[in-house]
Amino acid sequence: MTKKDPLKIIEDNYKRNRDLLIANFDQCWQFADFVPIMFATRFGGQSIYYHHKALLAAKKDFLEDEHIEMIHKVLKAWGMGGRGMDLVPSKDLKKQLYKYKHDSDKQEIQLKYEKKRIDKMDNNSIEEIVKWMFDNDIKNKIKGSEKNTKPKIVLLSKTFHHILPSIIPPIDRQYSLRFMKWKREDFNAKKMVGINSDEKRLARIFIEGMRDFFKNTEKGQFLVNEKLVKPDPEENVVGSFNTSLPKIFDNLVVAFVLLQRAKLSVASIKAK
């Protein structure tokens, strides 16, 4: 008997959880209103403020001083400097991302995709973006501590979300990867979500599934057309996290996981 590809098992589980989210979209969307409140409570009001500032800086002066400074601040505000992670100083991040910006091949990718949106991307484009994000030239520069240089997927996705926010989602262990890898009845387990060695493929599966949600479902199209908001550096209220399609999807995933954990209307969180 042929052994099933472990990442295919993860992909199938991710699709099941995504179908459950769609089947209970109204409840999850309503609960997603509490995500920015929860985020601000956990990390402080600056977590939302610097998210908006980084997105605005990207439009004004892409990967120059202010943009990179805001990326560094939002990463710290989102907890990347704690929990065993060793975030590089701002001046080092600037050197790394300046070099990253001005490399001709990477600059070409940035120019190609800067104004693209995830629901318009094909699989080949997503593969190219993921390769760009995990490029060998940066893998040891935005990293964890010397004892924990992996996983890269969390820190890289949160960094590059603020570089190409309309394509790359912020991915974390607590919600994104739990939603992707675990059955919903296990969401309350306290163990750490494991990271597969093929992080590029894991990221690609997540982003392709997110793309399919926005491109091919009625609920996804509703969000594309009705719920995107412009980033506002002064806004720190409910709804302020609907700044891109990937962030909207992230909010829905967080809401879905929290509903399962709290066992709120668990009977209704099932495929219909």
Backbone torsions as a table, in degrees:
resi	resn	phi	psi	omega
1	MET	NA	130.7	-178.5
2	THR	-72.3	131.1	178.9
3	LYS	-74.7	133.3	-176.9
4	LYS	-74.6	138.9	177.4
5	ASP	-58.2	121.5	-178.1
6	PRO	-58.2	-35.1	179.2
7	LEU	-73.3	-26.4	174.1
8	LYS	-69.2	-36.4	175.9
9	ILE	-62.5	-43.4	177.7
10	ILE	-62.5	-44.2	179.9
11	GLU	-60.5	-42.5	179.2
12	ASP	-65.2	-39.9	178.8
13	ASN	-66.0	-41.1	177.7
14	TYR	-59.1	-43.9	179.2
15	LYS	-64.4	-38.9	177.7
16	ARG	-62.7	-46.0	179.2
17	ASN	-65.5	-36.0	177.4
18	ARG	-65.4	-39.6	176.9
19	ASP	-63.8	-37.8	177.2
20	LEU	-65.7	-39.7	177.4
21	LEU	-61.9	-45.1	-179.9
22	ILE	-63.2	-41.5	-178.9
23	ALA	-64.0	-23.8	-179.3
24	ASN	-122.2	37.5	-171.9
25	PHE	-59.2	-46.4	-174.6
26	ASP	-58.8	-42.5	179.6
27	GLN	-66.2	-43.9	-179.1
28	CYS	-67.0	-40.9	-179.4
29	TRP	-64.7	-40.5	178.3
30	GLN	-64.7	-42.2	-179.2
31	PHE	-70.6	-26.4	179.5
32	ALA	-62.6	-20.7	175.5
33	ASP	-59.1	-24.2	-177.6
34	PHE	-88.0	-8.1	-177.1
35	VAL	-61.6	-47.8	178.5
36	PRO	-62.8	-33.4	177.0
37	ILE	-65.3	-45.7	178.7
38	MET	-62.3	-41.6	-178.2
39	PHE	-64.4	-45.3	179.7
40	ALA	-66.0	-35.2	178.3
41	THR	-66.1	-40.4	-177.4
42	ARG	-75.7	-43.9	-171.6
43	PHE	-110.5	-12.0	-178.0
44	GLY	100.3	160.1	-176.2
45	GLY	-60.7	-26.0	-179.1
46	GLN	-66.4	-19.9	-178.4
47	SER	-63.3	-36.7	177.9
48	ILE	-84.3	-40.5	-179.1
49	TYR	-57.0	-50.7	-177.0
50	TYR	-72.6	-25.6	172.3
51	HIS	-59.3	-49.2	178.3
52	HIS	-64.4	-42.2	-178.7
53	LYS	-62.5	-39.8	180.0
54	ALA	-65.9	-39.7	179.4
55	LEU	-67.3	-40.4	178.3
56	LEU	-67.7	-39.7	179.0
57	ALA	-64.7	-33.5	178.6
58	ALA	-62.7	-38.1	179.7
59	LYS	-72.1	-32.6	-175.5
60	LYS	-82.1	-44.0	-171.0
61	ASP	-153.8	77.1	-169.0
62	PHE	-57.7	122.8	177.8
63	LEU	52.8	33.0	168.7
64	GLU	-104.0	-171.9	-167.6
65	ASP	-50.7	-54.1	-173.8
66	GLU	-64.5	-42.3	-179.8
67	HIS	-61.1	-48.6	-178.4
68	ILE	-65.9	-38.0	176.8
69	GLU	-60.9	-41.2	179.2
70	MET	-69.8	-35.4	175.3
71	ILE	-60.8	-45.6	-179.7
72	HIS	-62.2	-42.0	-178.9
73	LYS	-66.7	-40.8	-178.9
74	VAL	-70.3	-34.5	177.0
75	LEU	-62.7	-43.7	176.6
76	LYS	-64.5	-42.1	-179.6
77	ALA	-65.6	-28.3	178.5
78	TRP	-88.3	11.0	172.4
79	GLY	88.4	12.8	-177.2
80	MET	-74.9	-12.0	177.9
81	GLY	-92.8	3.1	-179.3
82	GLY	-126.0	-165.3	177.8
83	ARG	51.9	43.3	176.5
84	GLY	82.5	-0.1	-179.7
85	MET	-95.7	140.1	-178.6
86	ASP	-112.9	90.3	-177.9
87	LEU	-73.6	131.5	-178.8
88	VAL	-64.2	151.9	176.4
89	PRO	-60.5	157.6	-177.4
90	SER	-57.5	-42.1	-178.2
91	LYS	-63.8	-33.8	178.5
92	ASP	-73.8	-38.0	176.8
93	LEU	-61.8	-39.4	178.1
94	LYS	-60.3	-46.6	180.0
95	LYS	-59.9	-42.9	-177.1
96	GLN	-66.7	-45.7	-175.9
97	LEU	-78.5	-26.6	171.3
98	TYR	-60.9	-47.9	179.8
99	LYS	-62.5	-40.5	179.6
100	TYR	-62.8	-42.2	-178.4
101	LYS	-65.6	-41.3	-169.5
102	HIS	-92.2	-3.4	168.9
103	ASP	-65.4	127.7	-170.4
104	SER	-60.7	-40.5	-179.5
105	ASP	-65.7	-43.0	-178.3
106	LYS	-71.1	-36.7	177.9
107	GLN	-62.7	-36.2	178.8
108	GLU	-63.5	-40.8	177.9
109	ILE	-63.8	-44.7	-179.6
110	GLN	-59.9	-46.6	-179.3
111	LEU	-65.6	-33.1	-178.4
112	LYS	-69.7	-35.7	-170.0
113	TYR	-115.0	-4.6	-173.3
114	GLU	-56.4	-35.6	-176.6
115	LYS	-105.3	11.4	179.5
116	LYS	-85.4	161.1	179.2
117	ARG	-126.0	146.2	-170.6
118	ILE	-58.1	-36.1	-177.2
119	ASP	-71.3	-7.9	178.5
120	LYS	-104.0	4.6	-174.0
121	MET	-93.4	141.1	172.5
122	ASP	-96.2	173.9	-175.4
123	ASN	-62.7	-37.5	179.6
124	ASN	-64.6	-38.9	178.4
125	SER	-66.7	-40.9	178.3
126	ILE	-63.8	-41.7	177.7
127	GLU	-60.5	-40.6	179.2
128	GLU	-64.8	-42.0	178.9
129	ILE	-63.8	-44.1	-179.1
130	VAL	-64.8	-40.9	177.2
131	LYS	-61.5	-42.0	177.8
132	TRP	-60.4	-43.4	-178.2
133	MET	-65.9	-37.7	-176.8
134	PHE	-97.4	16.1	-174.7
135	ASP	-51.2	140.9	-176.3
136	ASN	-58.7	-28.2	-177.3
137	ASP	-67.3	-16.6	-176.8
138	ILE	-117.6	-5.0	-170.0
139	LYS	-63.2	-29.7	-179.2
140	ASN	-103.9	14.5	-174.9
141	LYS	-111.5	-37.0	169.3
142	ILE	-107.1	102.5	-166.2
143	LYS	-149.7	177.8	174.7
144	GLY	-87.3	-163.5	179.4
145	SER	-70.9	171.1	-179.5
146	GLU	-60.2	-29.8	179.9
147	LYS	-83.4	-10.8	-175.1
148	ASN	-147.7	73.0	179.5
149	THR	-82.3	-6.0	176.6
150	LYS	-124.3	153.8	4.0
151	PRO	-82.9	149.4	177.1
152	LYS	-85.8	-24.5	-169.9
153	ILE	-58.6	-36.2	-175.5
154	VAL	-71.2	-55.3	-176.7
155	LEU	-68.8	-40.2	179.0
156	LEU	-64.6	-43.8	-178.0
157	SER	-65.5	-38.5	179.5
158	LYS	-71.2	-32.1	175.3
159	THR	-69.4	-51.5	-173.9
160	PHE	-76.5	-16.4	170.1
161	HIS	-60.1	-32.8	-179.3
162	HIS	-90.7	5.7	173.3
163	ILE	-107.7	-46.8	174.0
164	LEU	-125.8	72.3	-171.5
165	PRO	-66.3	-21.8	-178.3
166	SER	-85.6	-1.7	-179.1
167	ILE	-123.2	-47.9	-171.5
168	ILE	-97.4	125.3	178.1
169	PRO	-87.2	154.7	167.6
170	PRO	-74.6	128.4	-177.3
171	ILE	-117.7	128.5	176.9
172	ASP	-129.1	171.5	179.3
173	ARG	-76.9	-41.4	-168.7
174	GLN	-64.9	-35.5	-176.9
175	TYR	-120.4	-59.9	-173.5
176	SER	-57.9	-55.6	-175.6
177	LEU	-73.5	-29.9	174.4
178	ARG	-64.0	-44.9	177.7
179	PHE	-61.9	-35.2	-177.5
180	MET	-77.1	-40.5	-166.6
181	LYS	-102.9	-24.7	-172.0
182	TRP	-108.4	152.4	169.0
183	LYS	-72.8	149.9	-171.2
184	ARG	-63.7	-26.8	179.7
185	GLU	-70.9	-10.5	179.4
186	ASP	-101.1	2.8	-172.7
187	PHE	-61.8	-23.4	-179.0
188	ASN	-84.5	-5.1	179.7
189	ALA	-60.6	141.2	-175.1
190	LYS	-88.6	-10.8	-178.4
191	LYS	-67.1	156.4	179.6
192	MET	-73.4	140.7	175.3
193	VAL	-71.3	125.7	-179.5
194	GLY	-73.8	154.2	178.5
195	ILE	-113.8	126.1	177.8
196	ASN	-70.3	152.7	-177.7
197	SER	-65.4	-30.8	179.5
198	ASP	-88.0	75.6	-175.7
199	GLU	-68.7	-31.0	177.8
200	LYS	-61.1	-46.0	-178.6
201	ARG	-68.6	-37.4	177.4
202	LEU	-59.9	-45.3	178.7
203	ALA	-63.9	-40.9	-178.6
204	ARG	-64.8	-41.6	178.0
205	ILE	-60.3	-43.8	-178.9
206	PHE	-63.2	-46.4	-175.7
207	ILE	-70.1	-38.8	177.8
208	GLU	-64.6	-40.1	178.1
209	GLY	-65.3	-37.9	176.0
210	MET	-64.8	-43.8	177.5
211	ARG	-57.8	-44.8	-179.4
212	ASP	-62.4	-35.5	177.8
213	PHE	-60.6	-48.3	-177.6
214	PHE	-75.3	-32.4	-174.8
215	LYS	-83.4	-35.6	-165.6
216	ASN	-117.6	3.3	-178.7
217	THR	-121.5	151.5	179.3
218	GLU	-62.0	-42.2	-178.9
219	LYS	-66.9	-39.6	178.0
220	GLY	-63.4	-42.2	178.4
221	GLN	-66.1	-34.7	175.0
222	PHE	-59.2	-43.9	-179.9
223	LEU	-67.7	-40.2	177.8
224	VAL	-57.4	-43.4	-171.3
225	ASN	-87.6	-24.0	-169.2
226	GLU	-119.5	-24.2	-163.2
227	LYS	-118.8	0.6	175.3
228	LEU	-71.7	140.3	176.2
229	VAL	-125.5	155.4	176.4
230	LYS	-79.2	139.9	177.7
231	PRO	-63.1	138.0	-176.7
232	ASP	-130.9	116.2	-175.6
233	PRO	-64.8	-18.2	-178.5
234	GLU	-95.8	-9.8	-174.2
235	GLU	-85.7	134.1	179.4
236	ASN	-148.1	50.4	-173.3
237	VAL	-131.3	176.1	177.3
238	VAL	-53.6	133.3	179.1
239	GLY	95.6	-10.9	-174.1
240	SER	-73.9	-4.7	177.2
241	PHE	-96.2	4.5	178.3
242	ASN	-87.3	54.1	-169.7
243	THR	-92.4	-11.8	178.0
244	SER	-162.9	163.5	177.7
245	LEU	-61.9	-44.1	176.8
246	PRO	-60.2	-35.9	178.9
247	LYS	-72.2	-35.3	175.2
248	ILE	-61.1	-44.2	178.9
249	PHE	-62.5	-41.8	177.6
250	ASP	-59.0	-43.7	179.0
251	ASN	-61.3	-40.9	178.9
252	LEU	-65.4	-40.8	179.1
253	VAL	-63.7	-44.7	177.8
254	VAL	-59.3	-45.5	-179.8
255	ALA	-61.4	-43.8	-179.8
256	PHE	-60.6	-46.9	-179.5
257	VAL	-63.8	-43.1	-179.9
258	LEU	-63.8	-40.2	177.5
259	LEU	-61.5	-40.6	178.5
260	GLN	-67.5	-43.8	-178.7
261	ARG	-62.7	-41.5	-178.4
262	ALA	-80.5	-5.2	-177.9
263	LYS	55.8	37.5	176.1
264	LEU	-83.2	118.4	179.4
265	SER	51.3	41.8	-177.4
266	VAL	-58.9	-33.9	-179.1
267	ALA	-62.1	-30.2	-178.2
268	SER	-87.7	-12.0	178.1
269	ILE	-86.1	77.5	178.2
270	LYS	-155.5	158.4	179.4
271	ALA	-64.5	137.1	-179.2
272	LYS	-101.8	NA	NA
